[in-house]
Amino acid sequence: MTFSSFLQKSVDNFKSEKAVYDRVVTYFEKNTAARKYAEVCEEKNWEIIYDHLTVRTYDVDKSAKEFEAMGFKLEERIDYKNEGWYAKVYRHPVYGAMFIDQNYDDAPEAKKIIKVWVDKFTDTNFHHIAFRLPLGAEIEEAVEALKKKGVEFPGSITGQKGSKLRQIFSKAEFVDGVPYSVLELAERNKDPKTGKVYEGFINEQADSLMKDSILK
């Protein structure tokens, strides 16, 4: 697939790390909403900002080794025990964060959303990429622009207006009748306590988005 020069320039920022680059290319090739978001960014003169890249896997620690070799370092673990899954967040000085998640081995079958996905698609591609809006831009603006381009959103925006983190998933794009990938938008604002842009994750919002990823 041929990308616009604007999108290709953004993707090429990963070219020095082939494993990440190939995954980013595949993600854009297979996710229409992500390509539409690149169009919105070009039209609004926004930079394409990679907030985090998400890997679904059977084994977080095993999958992380590949990215640790590239300079990603473990920052935090986030547990959603009641919902059957957990994630580890790895940071890099140049690239967006790597968010790697898996189901607990003893999770109820009904909550093994991640395992079911990996059974079908393996852990060699990104489930989704989250794009951070430019500081000061509101997530509603991006959502409305994408809706005009035919992108659908099955859930609502998580996080109150003006809060430190607001997120939304696009409707999952399906392969063989199975929800494959989504686009995530993330609006990050300054934490009133520190005056710095909030870089973390909020458990309740992350689990809500997990459920949105399989809505039809």
Legacy VTK file of the C-alpha trace (Angstrom):
# vtk DataFile Version 3.0
C-alpha trace
ASCII
DATASET POLYDATA
POINTS 216 float
0.000 0.000 0.000
1.233 3.485 -0.847
1.003 6.046 1.960
0.796 9.796 1.528
4.160 11.546 1.836
2.938 13.064 5.126
2.154 9.661 6.635
5.237 7.995 5.172
7.471 10.622 6.784
5.917 9.827 10.158
6.295 6.070 9.692
9.915 6.484 8.604
10.788 7.769 12.071
10.822 4.096 13.097
13.032 2.922 10.235
16.113 2.383 12.397
14.220 -0.263 14.392
12.970 -2.717 11.785
10.777 -4.793 14.111
8.829 -1.732 15.208
8.840 -0.195 11.735
7.352 -3.307 10.130
4.614 -3.458 12.751
3.756 0.222 12.306
3.555 -0.197 8.524
1.300 -3.252 8.876
-0.924 -1.424 11.333
-1.504 1.491 8.964
-2.018 -0.867 6.026
-4.743 -2.779 7.863
-6.417 0.008 9.823
-8.494 2.433 7.791
-9.277 4.650 10.790
-5.570 5.186 11.460
-4.993 6.311 7.880
-7.982 8.645 8.186
-6.473 10.096 11.353
-3.270 10.824 9.422
-5.420 12.729 6.915
-6.958 14.741 9.758
-3.498 15.574 11.105
-2.328 16.766 7.701
-5.444 18.876 7.210
-5.150 20.462 10.656
-1.376 20.817 10.494
-1.016 18.515 13.502
2.029 16.327 14.116
1.325 12.591 14.247
2.308 11.815 17.846
2.669 8.161 18.878
1.511 7.942 22.482
1.845 4.196 22.889
1.984 1.028 20.808
0.125 -2.008 22.085
1.204 -5.640 21.910
-1.160 -8.418 22.940
0.649 -11.589 23.947
0.562 -14.826 25.940
3.707 -13.812 27.856
4.550 -10.166 28.542
8.089 -10.806 29.746
8.951 -12.960 26.743
7.562 -10.432 24.256
9.289 -7.557 26.035
12.772 -8.963 25.445
12.683 -7.904 21.800
11.858 -4.318 22.739
14.235 -4.186 25.684
17.018 -4.955 23.198
16.015 -1.726 21.405
16.337 0.357 24.565
12.804 0.168 25.959
12.859 0.014 29.757
10.181 -1.223 32.135
8.425 1.614 33.922
5.338 0.133 35.550
2.994 -2.809 35.814
-0.757 -2.249 35.770
-3.009 -4.989 37.143
-6.673 -5.561 36.336
-7.055 -8.779 38.329
-10.836 -8.615 38.497
-10.988 -8.254 34.722
-8.508 -11.036 34.007
-5.531 -9.177 32.543
-2.466 -7.068 33.243
0.016 -4.933 31.346
3.580 -3.690 31.604
4.600 -0.302 30.225
8.039 0.153 28.672
9.485 3.583 27.852
12.022 4.704 25.270
13.774 8.085 25.043
12.744 8.522 21.379
9.644 6.442 20.655
6.199 6.236 22.203
5.659 3.827 25.092
5.268 0.095 24.511
2.136 -1.226 26.263
2.327 -5.033 26.465
-0.602 -6.957 27.916
-1.770 -10.505 28.569
-4.490 -12.420 30.347
-3.792 -14.072 33.677
-3.502 -17.813 33.163
-6.341 -18.392 35.625
-8.668 -15.745 34.179
-12.223 -16.907 33.465
-12.692 -17.910 29.834
-15.213 -15.101 29.320
-12.542 -12.544 30.201
-9.735 -13.922 28.029
-10.140 -11.192 25.409
-6.389 -10.930 24.870
-5.762 -14.678 24.620
-8.551 -15.102 22.068
-7.013 -12.313 19.981
-3.502 -13.802 20.130
-4.882 -17.257 19.285
-6.159 -15.755 16.035
-3.579 -13.106 15.135
-0.386 -14.023 17.103
1.702 -11.430 18.951
3.742 -10.275 15.960
1.668 -7.172 15.145
0.327 -4.256 17.158
-3.255 -4.607 18.303
-3.531 -0.835 18.222
-1.566 2.393 18.261
-2.657 5.296 20.441
-2.108 8.722 18.937
-1.708 11.678 21.253
-3.459 14.883 20.278
-1.342 18.040 20.191
-1.338 19.799 23.557
-4.379 22.066 23.751
-6.440 20.165 21.178
-9.580 18.488 22.483
-10.426 14.909 21.628
-13.922 15.909 20.482
-12.396 17.857 17.599
-10.550 14.799 16.302
-13.561 12.523 16.793
-15.847 14.841 14.823
-13.304 15.166 12.013
-12.993 11.389 11.801
-16.752 10.846 11.861
-17.001 13.100 8.811
-14.609 10.673 7.104
-16.810 7.695 7.989
-14.955 6.463 11.091
-17.252 5.033 13.778
-16.802 4.979 17.560
-18.762 2.314 19.472
-18.093 3.694 22.949
-17.797 7.135 24.495
-14.815 9.259 25.448
-13.348 8.194 28.797
-12.296 10.979 31.144
-14.043 14.243 31.906
-13.376 17.354 29.847
-10.148 18.967 30.988
-9.018 15.924 32.989
-5.448 14.659 32.757
-6.186 11.762 30.383
-9.049 11.251 27.949
-9.254 8.351 25.498
-11.473 6.678 22.919
-11.297 3.649 20.616
-12.621 3.575 17.092
-14.861 0.703 16.056
-12.807 -2.465 15.642
-11.857 -3.401 12.096
-12.593 -7.067 11.470
-10.646 -9.889 9.824
-12.529 -13.140 9.132
-15.386 -11.901 11.304
-13.105 -11.321 14.313
-12.309 -7.846 15.742
-8.705 -7.193 14.720
-7.431 -3.659 15.349
-8.611 -0.284 16.549
-7.445 3.317 16.503
-6.978 4.969 19.882
-7.001 8.717 20.426
-5.489 10.091 23.628
-5.804 13.622 24.943
-3.199 14.274 27.627
-3.346 17.412 29.727
-1.234 18.927 32.442
-1.594 17.398 35.888
-2.790 20.231 38.157
-0.628 18.881 40.979
2.661 18.838 39.075
2.074 21.207 36.162
3.460 18.512 33.866
1.640 16.648 31.115
0.270 13.420 32.571
2.084 10.415 31.072
0.502 7.556 32.998
-2.540 5.350 32.557
-5.812 5.136 34.481
-6.968 1.620 35.335
-10.703 2.143 34.947
-10.300 3.816 31.568
-7.935 1.160 30.238
-10.329 -1.646 31.114
-13.273 0.225 29.603
-11.327 0.549 26.355
-10.429 -3.147 26.475
-14.135 -3.950 26.349
-14.711 -1.412 23.556
-12.107 -3.217 21.433
-14.474 -6.114 20.775
-17.719 -4.225 20.244
-19.357 -4.744 16.853
LINES 1 217
216 0 1 2 3 4 5 6 7 8 9 10 11 12 13 14 15 16 17 18 19 20 21 22 23 24 25 26 27 28 29 30 31 32 33 34 35 36 37 38 39 40 41 42 43 44 45 46 47 48 49 50 51 52 53 54 55 56 57 58 59 60 61 62 63 64 65 66 67 68 69 70 71 72 73 74 75 76 77 78 79 80 81 82 83 84 85 86 87 88 89 90 91 92 93 94 95 96 97 98 99 100 101 102 103 104 105 106 107 108 109 110 111 112 113 114 115 116 117 118 119 120 121 122 123 124 125 126 127 128 129 130 131 132 133 134 135 136 137 138 139 140 141 142 143 144 145 146 147 148 149 150 151 152 153 154 155 156 157 158 159 160 161 162 163 164 165 166 167 168 169 170 171 172 173 174 175 176 177 178 179 180 181 182 183 184 185 186 187 188 189 190 191 192 193 194 195 196 197 198 199 200 201 202 203 204 205 206 207 208 209 210 211 212 213 214 215
